[in-house]
Amino acid sequence: MTDASVPSPDTPQEVLASLGDLTRRVRSAQRGTWFPLLLLGALTLGGILVGRFTFKAESVSCPTGDAAAGAGCTLITQGSPVYWTLGLAFAYAATAFFYIRRSRNRGVGTPVRPYILTGIALVGLVAATTFWSIRQGMVQPGATVDFWGLHLDPASGVTMFLERLTGPAAAVGLPLLVLSWVERSRALLLLTVVYLAIELVPLTDGWMGIPVTSPWSALPRFGVPGLLLLLSALGFGLAELPGKRTRS
């Protein structure tokens, strides 16, 4: 009677290594980060044109002590809350459709629902905050800012921080944090931190040589984060090409 050789089973280390490799391949197939970044970048750059065509400057009475007797102040209004509300809602709806179709084609789903729900909820909150603050018209020079019943000094650091936070920082940046967690992407997490820093740190008036009284004054404010998102979409798109994904 002869002994037959039986292939030895894989060692626990080999099994864990193969599972780890499979997990990385599945996560790579699930990712479609470039698409929401492309939409958000295009939407942000579109805000430059919206700011240009909604720019309006009008003379109003100055607060006491802010101008000489008989002199007036200029109130500048720019931008459209409707553009951002509808644009962001469309971006999140299109992203949901993209991931659903992608999962059907590849047979690998992505739990993108937390990102979509967070984005839509924050868009609604930001829109409600904006319309609440301007429900009685634009805030006049020297008047307090009504932030959900809190009448804040417009010149205080807290007020300016809240105004920056209740904008793209909340409606775009915070959902991107959720997406970085969903896709387990350190690169997206780093991008989001940089994006939030740009949105929350104010640019000085006249940056890039464009004065605040110019119809193109929104160019620096939207151009910098918009280009960051578009370039990042290009980078993630190249990294997610089939050849790159197979080698990752």
RAPEJO-V948763 format. One record per residue. N is the residue number from 1. RES is the residue in one letter. PSI is psi in degrees with one decimal (NA if undefined). OMEGA is omega in degrees with one decimal (NA if undefined). D_FIRST is the distance of its C-alpha to the first C-alpha in whole Angstrom. Layout:
n	res	psi	omega	d_first
N	RES	PSI	OMEGA	D_FIRST
N	RES	PSI	OMEGA	D_FIRST
//
This chain:
n	res	psi	omega	d_first
1	M	127.5	-178.4	0
2	T	151.5	178.1	4
3	D	129.5	177.7	7
4	A	139.9	178.9	10
5	S	132.7	-179.9	13
6	V	128.2	180.0	16
7	P	133.0	180.0	19
8	S	140.7	179.0	21
9	P	158.3	178.3	24
10	D	147.8	176.7	28
11	T	158.1	178.1	29
12	P	-35.8	179.2	32
13	Q	-40.3	179.3	35
14	E	-38.7	178.1	33
15	V	-45.9	179.5	34
16	L	-38.3	179.4	37
17	A	-41.6	179.4	38
18	S	-37.7	176.6	37
19	L	-39.9	178.4	39
20	G	-39.9	178.4	42
21	D	-40.1	178.3	42
22	L	-41.1	179.0	42
23	T	-42.8	179.1	45
24	R	-38.5	179.8	47
25	R	-40.9	179.1	46
26	V	-45.5	179.3	47
27	R	-37.3	178.2	50
28	S	-39.7	178.8	51
29	A	-27.7	-179.2	51
30	Q	-27.1	-169.7	53
31	R	138.8	173.2	56
32	G	42.8	-171.2	59
33	T	-32.4	-174.9	61
34	W	-32.2	-173.6	63
35	F	-53.3	177.3	65
36	P	-34.6	177.8	67
37	L	-38.5	178.1	68
38	L	-45.5	179.7	69
39	L	-45.6	-177.8	71
40	L	-36.5	177.4	72
41	G	-44.8	178.2	73
42	A	-39.9	178.6	75
43	L	-40.7	-179.8	77
44	T	-44.7	177.9	78
45	L	-31.9	175.3	80
46	G	-25.9	177.3	81
47	G	-23.9	177.5	83
48	I	-46.9	179.3	85
49	L	-38.8	177.7	87
50	V	-42.6	177.3	87
51	G	-37.0	179.8	89
52	R	-44.0	-174.2	91
53	F	-9.4	175.0	92
54	T	4.3	-178.2	93
55	F	133.3	178.1	95
56	K	131.1	177.4	98
57	A	130.4	179.8	101
58	E	150.7	179.8	104
59	S	130.8	179.0	106
60	V	168.4	177.9	107
61	S	138.8	179.6	109
62	C	151.4	172.5	107
63	P	153.2	-179.5	107
64	T	127.6	177.0	110
65	G	-5.2	-179.1	110
66	D	-11.7	-180.0	107
67	A	160.1	178.8	110
68	A	158.7	-179.0	113
69	A	131.9	178.0	116
70	G	-11.7	-179.7	116
71	A	155.8	-179.7	113
72	G	168.5	176.4	110
73	C	161.6	-179.2	106
74	T	125.1	176.9	103
75	L	121.6	-177.9	101
76	I	126.1	175.4	98
77	T	142.8	-173.9	95
78	Q	143.0	177.1	92
79	G	170.1	-177.7	89
80	S	115.5	176.1	88
81	P	-31.1	180.0	86
82	V	-39.7	179.2	85
83	Y	-47.4	-177.3	83
84	W	-39.1	-179.4	81
85	T	-52.0	-178.9	80
86	L	-39.4	-179.1	80
87	G	-45.7	179.6	78
88	L	-38.3	177.0	75
89	A	-41.6	177.4	75
90	F	-41.9	-178.9	74
91	A	-43.8	-179.4	72
92	Y	-36.6	177.3	70
93	A	-42.6	178.7	70
94	A	-36.8	177.9	69
95	T	-40.6	177.6	66
96	A	-45.2	178.7	64
97	F	-41.2	-179.5	64
98	F	-47.0	-177.6	63
99	Y	-35.9	178.6	60
100	I	-45.8	179.2	59
101	R	-37.3	179.7	59
102	R	-41.1	-179.7	57
103	S	-34.7	178.5	54
104	R	-38.4	-179.3	54
105	N	-36.9	-175.4	54
106	R	-14.1	-178.3	51
107	G	12.1	179.0	50
108	V	115.5	-176.8	50
109	G	157.0	175.7	53
110	T	126.9	179.3	55
111	P	67.4	-173.0	57
112	V	-4.2	-176.9	60
113	R	-41.9	178.6	62
114	P	-38.8	178.7	63
115	Y	-46.6	-178.1	64
116	I	-47.0	-178.2	66
117	L	-40.8	177.4	68
118	T	-43.6	179.8	69
119	G	-47.9	-178.6	71
120	I	-40.7	179.2	72
121	A	-42.8	-179.4	73
122	L	-33.7	174.6	75
123	V	-43.8	177.4	77
124	G	-41.3	-179.8	78
125	L	-43.7	179.4	79
126	V	-42.8	179.4	81
127	A	-43.2	179.1	83
128	A	-40.2	178.7	84
129	T	-42.2	-179.6	85
130	T	-48.6	-178.2	87
131	F	-29.2	175.8	89
132	W	-43.5	-175.9	90
133	S	-24.9	-178.3	91
134	I	18.3	-175.5	93
135	R	-23.6	178.2	94
136	Q	21.3	-179.7	98
137	G	171.8	-179.0	98
138	M	145.2	179.4	97
139	V	127.5	-179.5	97
140	Q	156.6	179.0	101
141	P	130.9	179.1	101
142	G	-14.4	-179.3	101
143	A	153.1	178.7	100
144	T	155.2	178.5	97
145	V	126.3	-179.2	94
146	D	104.5	179.2	93
147	F	90.8	-178.2	89
148	W	49.3	177.4	89
149	G	-13.1	176.3	92
150	L	120.8	-179.0	92
151	H	103.9	-171.6	95
152	L	149.5	175.5	93
153	D	122.1	-176.8	95
154	P	-21.3	-177.9	94
155	A	-4.6	-176.9	95
156	S	154.1	179.4	92
157	G	-34.8	179.6	89
158	V	-44.1	-180.0	87
159	T	-45.0	-179.7	89
160	M	-36.3	177.7	88
161	F	-42.6	178.9	84
162	L	-37.6	178.5	84
163	E	-37.8	178.5	85
164	R	-35.0	-178.6	83
165	L	-42.3	-179.0	80
166	T	60.7	180.0	81
167	G	-143.2	178.3	80
168	P	-28.0	179.0	78
169	A	-41.9	179.9	76
170	A	-44.1	-173.3	75
171	A	-21.0	-179.4	75
172	V	-50.6	-173.4	73
173	G	-47.2	-177.7	72
174	L	-42.3	173.9	70
175	P	-33.1	177.4	68
176	L	-32.7	173.7	67
177	L	-41.4	177.9	66
178	V	-40.7	179.6	64
179	L	-36.5	177.5	62
180	S	-33.1	175.8	61
181	W	-40.8	-179.9	59
182	V	-43.6	-176.5	58
183	E	0.7	-179.4	56
184	R	47.2	-174.0	55
185	S	111.2	176.3	57
186	R	-32.8	179.2	59
187	A	-42.9	178.3	61
188	L	-36.4	176.6	62
189	L	-45.1	178.3	63
190	L	-43.5	178.1	65
191	L	-43.2	-177.8	67
192	T	-38.7	177.8	68
193	V	-43.3	177.7	69
194	V	-42.4	179.5	71
195	Y	-45.6	179.7	73
196	L	-36.9	177.9	74
197	A	-40.6	178.7	75
198	I	-41.4	-177.8	77
199	E	-34.4	-173.9	78
200	L	-19.2	176.6	79
201	V	116.5	-174.3	81
202	P	142.3	172.1	85
203	L	141.2	-179.0	86
204	T	149.0	177.7	89
205	D	139.4	179.7	92
206	G	6.7	179.2	93
207	W	142.6	-175.3	89
208	M	13.9	178.3	89
209	G	10.5	-179.5	92
210	I	112.3	-178.3	93
211	P	159.5	-178.4	95
212	V	-20.6	179.4	95
213	T	0.7	-179.7	98
214	S	144.2	175.1	96
215	P	-18.3	179.3	94
216	W	20.6	-177.8	91
217	S	-17.6	178.4	91
218	A	-7.3	-176.5	88
219	L	-51.4	179.2	86
220	P	-39.2	-174.4	85
221	R	-36.1	-179.5	84
222	F	-24.8	-176.8	81
223	G	-43.1	-177.6	81
224	V	-55.0	179.0	79
225	P	-32.1	179.3	76
226	G	-45.2	177.9	76
227	L	-36.6	177.2	75
228	L	-44.5	-179.1	73
229	L	-41.9	-179.3	71
230	L	-44.4	178.3	71
231	L	-36.8	177.3	70
232	S	-37.8	176.4	67
233	A	-40.8	177.0	66
234	L	-45.0	179.9	66
235	G	-45.6	179.2	64
236	F	-36.5	178.9	61
237	G	-42.8	177.5	61
238	L	-38.4	-179.8	60
239	A	-23.6	-177.4	57
240	E	8.5	174.9	56
241	L	150.3	-175.9	56
242	P	-43.1	-179.7	53
243	G	-42.6	178.9	52
244	K	-39.7	-175.9	53
245	R	-35.1	-179.6	51
246	T	-36.4	-178.6	48
247	R	-16.6	-177.4	48
248	S	NA	NA	49
//
